[in-house]
Amino acid sequence: MVDENKIDTGSQKLELFRALDQAEKDGNDRAKLEAYRQLQALYIADEKWYETAAVRGDAAVQGLWKGLSQTMGLPVDLTNLIVGLGETGVRKVLDAAGFEIDSEFKDSKLMSKKPFLGSAQTTEILNNLGIKTEYDKTRASTALIGRIAEEVGMSAPIAAPLARGAAKPLDFLSKEAGIAVAAGTGAATAQSLFPGSAGAEITGQLVGGLSPIALYQLY
């Protein structure tokens, strides 16, 4: 049954598809992006409340798994980085001391781009098992929810063992969760303002972790 109160957006979508087609012909990336955004907003507006809730729920689960995979692979990633930097440093010292080191050997040969059971491979394993770790970053709501869940997923494997030794485990976990939510919010906000900038994301993550909400949780 058609909802009588629902506004028909068919003509708007048609115009936007025409604008999108024209932008592709003209090679106008900005106009193409704007058409995509407006089309997405119309299709989101057409969703039922439970469909929107399901999409947001998926983003939370996917972000949580992504965070977990990064933390699980962190020890291997750090070891890989240290080995690579150490090897590169030794080669540069030898080169500076006068030893002839071919240019092709100056860079690390031991550091792997995807070390065994590092975060990249852990994420790949989860994806191969059907566990999605990438949430929708084109929607403001799912980008925010997914990034917060990612932060919670990263901190959970570390916070859980530490909570066992705390005087008040539940209080400890609630504080950790508050900091993770604040840091995730800061990182998501930075991502929306500066897409693709890792530096901005890290800054937002740090600033969010020192927000009034996080400081209140610590207090």
Protein Blocks (a to p, Z undefined) as FASTA:
>chain_A
ZZfkbccfklmmmmmmmmmmmmmmnopaklmmmmmmmmmmmmmmmpcfklmmmmmmmmmm
mmmmmmmmmmmmmmmmmmmmmmmmmmmmmmmmmmmnopacdfklmpcfkbcfbdghiakl
mmmmmmmnopafbdcfkbmklmmmmmmmmmmmmmmmmmmmmmmmpmblmlmmmmmmmmmm
mmmmmmmmmmmmmghiaklmmmmmmmmmmgmklmmmmZZ
